[in-house]
């Protein structure tokens, strides 16, 4: 018998066994599911492209009851969900927002919501109102509400096109107040905007007032990069330097107290 014949006889075909996904640690399973389920755009809204971009991912929910449970936790906790739709196809009076279409156990898992202000500034969409049907009270895992401002119609640029200077400002302020009143766990509101929106403008001033009146912390998004003013930054640097100096002086006092006299 030749060497090649002996080698071929010694190699036995192996049986292909199914991969036991749930034998993996939960952290590794979550990482794998994140790679499978997370979309390029982390903001989810009613959009005509959802059928093309999300259907295959969401079909993973149907693999099994246990797999679906872990999959939907990863999907809904890894994306920001827009409270009110902004695509023109879904602004009709009878079109429900995405949140209202989700069962309560999906809303329980969401960790991030976005309120986008600007579309329909002269005639706000009819679905843009807070009601029990929206289910905001179910969003118990949301800690940060993101507010993105596209335009501020109170700017002089909009004079002659708007209904009046304060119409959209009043509408947006009341909408934010109603949203915050129904989000039980939110402690921070993060603001961001396009470059044309001024932090000192009427719209942002009203939104900041509603946030502080609701006793929520204010944070700033990356796109507009408002952050603190130069004076605020200098004051924080001065306080930090003073605290550092006090720590050094206190440590020297401890050394002096513990020193053995000659």
C-alpha positions as CSV (number, residue, x, y, z in Angstrom):
1,X,0.0,0.0,0.0
2,X,1.4,3.4,-1.0
3,X,1.9,6.3,1.4
4,X,-0.9,8.3,-0.3
5,X,-3.4,5.5,0.0
6,X,-2.6,5.0,3.7
7,X,-2.9,8.8,4.3
8,X,-6.3,9.0,2.5
9,X,-7.6,6.0,4.5
10,X,-6.5,7.5,7.8
11,X,-8.4,10.8,7.1
12,X,-12.0,10.2,8.0
13,X,-14.7,12.7,7.0
14,X,-15.8,14.8,9.9
15,X,-19.5,15.4,10.7
16,X,-20.6,19.0,10.4
17,X,-22.3,19.9,13.7
18,X,-24.4,23.0,14.3
19,X,-22.6,25.8,16.1
20,X,-24.0,26.2,19.6
21,X,-24.4,30.0,19.8
22,X,-25.7,30.1,23.3
23,X,-22.6,28.3,24.6
24,X,-20.8,31.6,24.1
25,X,-20.5,34.1,27.0
26,X,-23.3,36.7,27.0
27,X,-20.8,39.5,26.4
28,X,-19.5,37.8,23.2
29,X,-23.1,37.1,22.0
30,X,-24.0,40.7,22.4
31,X,-20.9,41.8,20.5
32,X,-21.8,39.4,17.6
33,X,-25.4,40.6,17.6
34,X,-24.2,44.3,17.5
35,X,-22.2,43.6,14.4
36,X,-25.3,42.0,12.8
37,X,-28.0,44.4,13.9
38,X,-26.5,47.9,14.1
39,X,-27.2,50.0,11.1
40,X,-24.8,52.7,9.5
41,X,-27.2,55.4,10.7
42,X,-27.8,54.9,14.5
43,X,-31.0,57.0,14.3
44,X,-34.1,55.1,13.5
45,X,-37.2,56.8,12.1
46,X,-40.1,56.1,9.7
47,X,-38.4,56.1,6.4
48,X,-39.1,54.4,3.0
49,X,-35.6,52.9,3.0
50,X,-36.3,50.9,6.2
51,X,-37.6,47.9,4.2
52,X,-34.4,47.7,2.3
53,X,-32.0,48.4,5.1
54,X,-33.6,46.8,8.2
55,X,-35.8,43.9,7.1
56,X,-32.9,41.3,7.0
57,X,-31.7,42.4,10.4
58,X,-35.1,42.3,12.0
59,X,-35.7,38.8,10.6
60,X,-33.1,37.6,13.2
61,X,-35.8,38.2,15.8
62,X,-37.6,35.2,14.4
63,X,-34.8,32.6,14.7
64,X,-36.1,31.5,18.1
65,X,-37.7,32.9,21.2
66,X,-34.5,33.2,23.1
67,X,-32.5,34.5,20.2
68,X,-35.2,37.1,19.4
69,X,-35.2,38.2,23.1
70,X,-31.4,38.9,23.0
71,X,-31.5,40.4,19.5
72,X,-34.2,42.9,20.2
73,X,-32.5,44.0,23.4
74,X,-29.3,44.7,21.4
75,X,-31.1,46.4,18.5
76,X,-33.3,48.7,20.6
77,X,-30.6,49.6,23.1
78,X,-28.0,50.4,20.4
79,X,-30.0,52.9,18.3
80,X,-31.5,56.4,18.8
81,X,-35.2,56.4,18.0
82,X,-36.8,59.6,16.7
83,X,-39.9,60.5,18.6
84,X,-41.7,62.2,15.7
85,X,-41.2,61.3,12.1
86,X,-39.6,63.8,9.7
87,X,-39.8,62.2,6.3
88,X,-42.4,63.9,4.1
89,X,-44.2,60.6,3.2
90,X,-45.1,60.0,6.8
91,X,-46.4,63.4,7.9
92,X,-50.0,62.8,7.1
93,X,-52.6,63.3,9.7
94,X,-53.3,59.6,10.2
95,X,-49.7,58.4,10.3
96,X,-48.7,57.3,13.7
97,X,-45.1,57.9,14.9
98,X,-42.8,55.0,15.1
99,X,-42.9,54.8,18.9
100,X,-46.6,54.4,18.9
101,X,-46.3,51.4,16.6
102,X,-43.9,49.5,18.9
103,X,-45.1,47.2,21.7
104,X,-44.3,48.4,25.2
105,X,-41.5,45.8,25.9
106,X,-39.6,47.2,22.9
107,X,-40.0,50.7,24.2
108,X,-38.8,49.5,27.6
109,X,-35.4,48.6,26.0
110,X,-34.8,51.9,24.2
111,X,-32.0,53.9,25.7
112,X,-31.9,57.0,23.5
113,X,-34.6,59.2,21.9
114,X,-34.3,62.2,19.6
115,X,-36.6,65.1,19.2
116,X,-35.9,66.8,15.8
117,X,-37.2,70.4,15.5
118,X,-37.4,72.2,12.2
119,X,-39.5,70.3,9.6
120,X,-42.9,71.9,9.2
121,X,-41.8,75.1,11.0
122,X,-44.6,77.1,9.3
123,X,-47.2,74.4,9.7
124,X,-46.2,71.6,12.2
125,X,-47.2,68.1,11.2
126,X,-50.4,66.8,12.6
127,X,-48.9,63.7,14.2
128,X,-46.5,65.9,16.2
129,X,-48.3,65.9,19.5
130,X,-47.8,64.0,22.8
131,X,-50.5,61.6,23.8
132,X,-50.9,58.3,25.7
133,X,-50.7,56.5,22.4
134,X,-47.1,57.6,22.0
135,X,-46.0,55.5,24.9
136,X,-43.3,57.7,26.3
137,X,-44.0,56.5,29.8
138,X,-42.8,53.0,28.7
139,X,-39.3,54.4,27.8
140,X,-37.9,53.7,31.3
141,X,-34.4,53.1,30.1
142,X,-33.9,56.5,28.4
143,X,-31.5,58.7,30.4
144,X,-30.6,61.3,27.7
145,X,-33.0,63.0,25.3
146,X,-31.3,64.4,22.2
147,X,-32.8,67.6,20.7
148,X,-31.6,68.6,17.3
149,X,-32.7,72.0,15.9
150,X,-32.6,72.4,12.1
151,X,-33.8,76.0,11.9
152,X,-34.8,78.9,14.1
153,X,-37.7,80.8,12.3
154,X,-37.4,83.6,14.9
155,X,-34.3,84.7,12.9
156,X,-34.8,87.9,10.8
157,X,-34.0,85.8,7.7
158,X,-37.5,84.2,8.0
159,X,-39.4,87.5,8.2
160,X,-42.1,87.5,5.6
161,X,-42.3,83.7,5.5
162,X,-43.3,82.8,9.0
163,X,-46.7,83.2,10.6
164,X,-45.2,85.3,13.4
165,X,-41.9,85.5,15.2
166,X,-42.8,83.4,18.2
167,X,-45.1,80.7,16.6
168,X,-42.6,77.9,16.2
169,X,-40.7,78.9,19.3
170,X,-43.9,78.5,21.4
171,X,-44.8,75.3,19.6
172,X,-41.4,73.7,20.2
173,X,-41.2,74.8,23.8
174,X,-44.5,73.3,24.6
175,X,-43.7,70.1,22.7
176,X,-40.4,69.7,24.7
177,X,-42.2,70.4,28.0
178,X,-44.8,67.7,27.2
179,X,-42.2,65.2,26.1
180,X,-40.1,65.7,29.3
181,X,-43.1,65.4,31.5
182,X,-43.7,61.8,30.2
183,X,-40.2,60.5,30.2
184,X,-39.7,59.2,33.8
185,X,-36.0,58.5,33.8
186,X,-34.5,61.2,31.7
187,X,-31.9,63.3,33.6
188,X,-30.1,65.0,30.7
189,X,-31.1,66.9,27.5
190,X,-28.4,67.1,24.8
191,X,-28.8,69.9,22.3
192,X,-27.3,70.1,18.9
193,X,-28.1,72.1,15.7
194,X,-27.1,73.2,12.3
195,X,-24.6,76.1,12.0
196,X,-27.4,78.7,11.2
197,X,-29.0,78.2,14.6
198,X,-27.7,80.5,17.3
199,X,-27.5,79.4,20.9
200,X,-28.6,82.9,22.0
201,X,-31.6,82.9,19.6
202,X,-35.2,82.9,20.8
203,X,-35.8,79.2,20.0
204,X,-32.8,77.9,21.9
205,X,-33.4,80.3,24.8
206,X,-37.0,78.9,25.2
207,X,-35.8,75.2,24.9
208,X,-33.1,75.8,27.5
209,X,-35.7,77.4,29.8
210,X,-38.0,74.4,29.5
211,X,-35.2,72.0,30.2
212,X,-34.1,73.9,33.3
213,X,-37.6,74.3,34.5
214,X,-38.0,70.5,34.3
215,X,-34.8,70.2,36.5
216,X,-32.8,68.4,33.7
217,X,-29.1,68.8,33.1
218,X,-28.1,70.5,29.8
219,X,-25.4,68.9,27.5
220,X,-24.1,69.9,24.1
221,X,-23.8,67.7,21.0
222,X,-20.7,67.4,18.8
223,X,-22.0,68.9,15.5
224,X,-22.6,72.4,16.7
225,X,-20.0,72.3,19.4
226,X,-21.5,75.0,21.5
227,X,-20.1,73.8,24.8
228,X,-19.2,76.5,27.3
229,X,-18.3,80.0,26.6
230,X,-14.6,81.2,26.9
231,X,-15.4,82.8,30.2
232,X,-16.9,79.5,31.5
233,X,-13.9,77.6,30.4
234,X,-11.4,80.0,32.0
235,X,-13.4,79.9,35.3
236,X,-13.4,76.1,35.3
237,X,-9.6,76.1,34.6
238,X,-9.1,78.6,37.5
239,X,-11.2,76.5,39.9
240,X,-9.3,73.3,38.8
241,X,-5.9,75.0,39.4
242,X,-7.0,76.2,42.8
243,X,-8.3,72.8,43.8
244,X,-5.0,71.2,42.7
245,X,-3.1,73.8,44.7
246,X,-5.2,73.1,47.8
247,X,-4.5,69.4,47.5
248,X,-0.8,70.0,47.3
249,X,-0.8,72.4,50.3
250,X,-2.9,69.8,52.3
251,X,-0.4,67.1,51.5
252,X,2.5,69.3,52.7
253,X,0.7,69.9,56.0
254,X,0.4,66.2,56.5
255,X,4.1,65.8,55.8
256,X,4.9,68.6,58.3
257,X,2.6,67.0,61.0
258,X,4.2,63.6,60.6
259,X,7.8,64.8,60.6
260,X,9.9,63.8,63.6
261,X,11.7,66.8,65.2
262,X,15.4,66.7,65.3
